[in-house]
């Protein structure tokens, strides 16, 4: 019984979405390590903070989408625990409040080290996680989801992780956040493409709903291609760390997901494409991070 209950709560946290939280922290920490300005205890707290905000957002979405009628029995994505009756709505609400409270506590500790910029990132991240689907004007319902994801899993998480360790930023870090932001937006694009019909019925005006299936497919492809150009631009600018160019090869690994997005409209295929895109983001973070650190260690 305990194992079954734990499995349900794990499902509610949606672990397949966590690469979006982990990858930018890995990149920011690797760049801090390569530059000799890393601080591992702070990096761990940054990772924990990012993951708790992601989990809190997932649980809040589960709760608010159920309340707003966006999650129904017609949904083809993974089971949402509130809609399926696996966990009472009040328990899910308490869980996302707990997750965001932990994130707030971590934000306080990081703010003591790095000051008000980190406080701003933490507060905005928590509020965005709640109002993505909650409140009177949920911006996830207004077609602004990709912008939210790009900002918080791009500059906020990547540059924020570097800054909280080093207390400084540089041009390479400022550019590096673009790739995890773009790939995280690609994850959301697959999600919105899969849910296009149920979102339309619920009045959830995602970009896929507003502009159609062809637009969403093109958006997905362009986000991945744009992300692959980021390491090329960084190398062209700094003329160093050539090893990061291996991460520009991600379109090759993205082919199964791209094929599924362009060839299939059924839920199972797009669920696999969503998981593949999360793996792609994590793979990018490993290739880029290894390339950045190796370039410094080889000397």
N, C-alpha and C positions, 0 to 999 in steps of 0.2 A: 504493500500500500504506500509506504514512504517513497519507494523507488518510483512508483507510478506518479505520485504527486510531484516529485522532483522533476520528472520528465516533462510533465505538463507545464510547470513553471519555466523550465528551460526552453520549451517551445514558445512560450509567451515572450521570452526575452529576444527571440529570433537571432540565434547565434550566427546565422549566415550573413547577417548585416554587419557584424562586428569588424570585419576587415576595414570598413569605411572609417571606423574610429581608431583602429590600431595602426594602419598604414601611414597616415601622416605623422603620427608620433614617432614611429620607427624612422622615417625619413629625417624629421627634425633632429632626433637624437643622434643619428648616424652623422649628419652634417656637423653637429656640435662636437661629436667625438673626433671626426676627421680634422676639425679646426682646432682641437685641443682645448675646447671650452665646455666640455660636457660636465654634468653633475648627475650621477646615476640615481641618487635618492629622489631628486626633483623630477627626473625623467620618469621614474616609476609612478610618482604621484600624478604627473601629467597623463600618463597612460590610464591610470585608474579613473581619473576625472573624465577623460574622453569616453571611456567604456561605460561609466555610470550614466553620463548624459545620453549616450546612444540607447542604453537599455531603458532609461526613463522615458525617452522619446518613443521607443517601440511600444512600451506599455501604455503610454498616454494615447498613442494612435489607436491601439487596440480598443481602449475604453471609449474614446470620443467618436471613432468611426462607427462603433456599435450604437452609441447614443444618437448619432446623426443619421443612421440608417444606411451608411455606405457599405457596411459589411452585412451581407445576407447569405442565404443558403446557395445562391447562384454564383457566389465568388469561386473562382478557379484557382486562386493562390493557396498557399499553405493555410492550415486551419488557424483562425483567430479564436483565441480561447474564450473571450467574452461572448462573441456571437454564437459559438458552439455550445455554450453553457458549461464549459469545463471548469471555469473559475467565476465566482460571482463578481459582478461589476464593481461592488464596493471594495472587494479584495484587490482587484487590479488597480483601482484608484489609489488605495493605500500603498501599493507596491511602487507605483511611479512617483508618489510623493516621497517615499523612503529613498528611492534612487536619486531623485533630484536633491534631497536633503544632504545625502552623502556627497554629491557633486559640489554642493554649496560649501560644505565643510572643507573639502579639498581645495576649493577656490580660495578660501580664507588663508590657508597655509601657503599656497603659492603666491598669493598677493603680498604676504609678509616678506617674501623673498624678492619679488619682481615688481611690486607696485601696482598702480591703478590700471595699466593696460591689461593685466591678467584678470583683475577684478571685472573689467568691462567685458572681456571675452567670456568669462565664466557666467556672469549674469545674463548676458545676451543669449548664450547657448542654452541655459535653462529655460528662459522665457520663450525662446524659439521652439524648444522641444515641446512645450505645453501648447503654444498657440499655433503650431503647425496644423493641428486638426481641432484644437479646442478654442473656446471663446467665441464671441459674436462675429469675428471676421477671420476665420482660419485661413492663413495664406496658402496652405497646401491645397485648399479648395478653389483657389483663385488663379492657379497656373503659375505660382511663384515657387514651387517646390524645388526646381532645379537651381534657382538662385540661392535659396536657403542652404541646400546641400553643398553647392560649390563654395560658398563663403565659409561655412563652419567646418567642412572637411578639407578645405584648401588653406587659405591664409590663416584662419583662426587656429586650427590645430597644428599645422606644420610650422609656420613662423612663430606661433605662440610657444610651441615646444622648444624651439631653438632659443627664443628670447628668454624664457623663464630659466634656462640653464646658463646662458652666456651674458644676459642683460644687454645684448646688442643684436643688431641685424646687419646683413650685408646683401649685396645685389643678387648673389646666387640663391640665397635663401628666399628672397622676395620672389624670385622666378620659380623656385622649386615647388612652391605650394600649388601651382596651377595644375599639375598632373593629377595628384590625388583628388583635387576638387573636381576636375573634369571626369575622372573615372567613377567617382562617387555619384556624380550626376547621371552617368550612364547606367549605373545600377538602378537609380530611381526611374529612369526612362523605360527600362524593361518592365519594372513593376507597373508603371502607368499604362504601358502598352497591353500588358496582360489583363489589367482591370478596366480597360476602356469602356466596356459595356455597362458593368455594374456602377462605375463612377458616373457615367452619363445619366443613368437612371436616378442616382442619388444626388445629382446636382453638383458633383465634384468636378470642377472645370479645370482639370489638369491640361497641360499643353497637348497631350495626346487626344484628349476629348475635344479641345478647341480646334485643333488643326488636322486631326485625323491620323490614320495608321501610317500612311506614307511619310508624313512629317516625322512621326516618332521613330520610324526606322532610320530615316536619314539623320535625325538628331543623334541616335545611338552611334551610328557609324562615325559621324564627324567628331563626336566627343572623344572617341578612342583614338582617332587619327591625330586630333589636336594634342592629346596627351602625349603621344609618341614624339611630337616635335619639341616638347619642353626640354629634354636633356640635350637635344641638338642646339637649341638656342642658348642654353647655359654654357655649353662648351664653346660655342662660337664667341660668346661674350668674354669668358674668363681665360680661354685657351689653356685649360688645365683640366685634370680629372677626366681624361679621355675615356676611361673605363665606364663612365656613366652612360656612354652611348649604347651599351648592351641593352639598357632598359628601353631604348627606342625601338626595339624589335617586338614589342608587345602586340602589334597588329597581327603578327604571325600566330601568336597564342590565342588571339581573339577570334580566329576564324570559325571555330565551332559555335560560339555565341552569336556571331554575325550571321552565320548561315541559319541558325534557329530563328533569329529575329526576322530575317527577310523571307524565310520559307514557311514558317509555321505561325498559326494564330492560336493554337490550342494552349491551354493552361500548363499541362505537364512540360511541354517543350520550352515554354517561356520561363517556367520555374527553374529548369536546368540552366537556361541562358542567364538567369539572374544569379544563380550560384556560381556559374562560370565567370561572370563579370566580377563578382566579389573575389574570386580566386585570382583573377587577372590583376586586380588592384593590389592584392597582397604580393603577387609575383613581381609587379613593377617596383613596389617598395623595397623588396629584397635585392633586386638587380641594381637599382639606383643606389641603395645604401651600401651594398658591397663594393660597387664601383667607386663611390666617394671615399670610403674608408681605405680601400686597397691602394688607391692612388697616393694616399698619405703614408701608408705603412711601408710601401716598397722602397721608400727612400731611407 
